[in-house]
Amino acid sequence: MGVQDIADKLKSQVESAGFNRSVKFDTGSDGVILIDGTSISTTDGPADCTIKLSLDDLESLLAGDLNPTMAFMSGKLKIEGDMSIAMQLSQLIG
C-alpha cells in the first residue's frame, strides 16, 4: 500500500474527527501524508508536528499492530515539533 492509498483510507476519519492541527507523516522516499485540520494530502508542506517513520511501520501503526509508544522508544518513530499533537492522534487513528 502506498501513501496515497493510506491517505484515501484516512480521509473519512480525518473529516469526521474535528482535528484542528496539522501533522505530517514523513515516510522518507515513499512520500508524505499531510493532515491539516480536516483536509488530507500527499503534498509536502509545513506542519505543527512531523512524525518520521517507514511506510511499513506507518501501515502497522494504523492497523493497530505497532504500539506508538514502543515505536518511539525503539527509534522506529521520530517526532519533530509539537509532541502534544502526536499524542492527540488517537482521535484520528485510534
C-alpha positions in Angstrom: 0.0 0.0 0.0 1.4 3.4 -0.9 1.0 6.8 0.8 -1.9 7.8 -1.5 -3.8 4.6 -0.6 -3.3 5.3 3.1 -4.3 9.0 2.7 -7.5 7.8 0.9 -8.2 5.4 3.7 -7.7 8.1 6.4 -9.8 10.7 4.6 -13.2 9.9 6.2 -11.6 9.6 9.6 -9.9 13.0 9.3 -13.1 14.7 8.0 -15.1 13.5 11.0 -12.5 13.8 13.8 -12.6 17.6 14.3 -8.9 17.6 14.5 -7.7 21.3 14.2 -4.0 21.0 14.0 -1.5 19.9 11.3 0.5 16.8 11.3 2.7 15.2 8.7 3.7 11.6 8.4 7.0 11.5 6.6 7.9 8.1 5.2 11.1 9.3 3.5 11.4 8.4 -0.1 7.9 6.8 -0.1 6.3 10.2 0.4 4.3 12.2 3.0 0.8 12.4 4.3 -0.1 15.9 5.5 -3.2 16.2 7.7 -4.2 19.9 8.1 -7.4 20.2 10.1 -10.0 18.2 8.2 -8.0 18.0 4.9 -5.5 15.4 3.9 -3.0 15.4 1.1 0.2 13.7 -0.1 1.8 17.1 -1.0 4.6 18.1 1.3 4.2 21.3 3.4 4.8 22.7 6.8 3.1 21.1 9.8 2.9 21.7 13.6 4.2 18.2 14.1 6.1 15.8 11.9 6.2 12.1 12.5 9.0 10.3 10.7 8.7 6.5 10.2 8.9 3.9 7.4 5.9 3.2 5.2 5.8 -0.4 6.6 5.7 1.0 10.2 3.0 3.5 9.3 0.9 0.8 7.9 1.4 -1.3 11.1 0.7 1.7 13.3 -2.6 2.5 11.5 -3.6 -1.2 11.6 -3.0 -1.3 15.4 -0.2 -3.8 15.1 2.5 -1.3 16.2 2.3 0.4 19.6 3.2 4.1 19.1 5.0 4.4 22.4 7.1 1.4 21.8 7.9 2.6 18.3 9.0 5.9 19.6 11.1 4.4 22.4 12.8 1.9 19.9 13.6 4.7 17.4 11.2 3.4 14.7 9.2 6.6 15.0 10.7 10.1 15.4 8.7 13.2 16.3 9.7 16.8 15.3 7.7 19.8 16.5 4.8 19.8 19.0 4.8 16.4 20.6 1.4 17.0 22.2 -0.2 16.9 18.7 1.3 13.4 18.2 -0.3 12.3 21.4 -3.7 13.6 20.2 -3.6 11.5 17.0 -5.6 8.7 18.7 -8.7 10.7 17.8 -7.7 10.2 14.1 -6.2 6.7 14.0 -7.5 5.1 17.2 
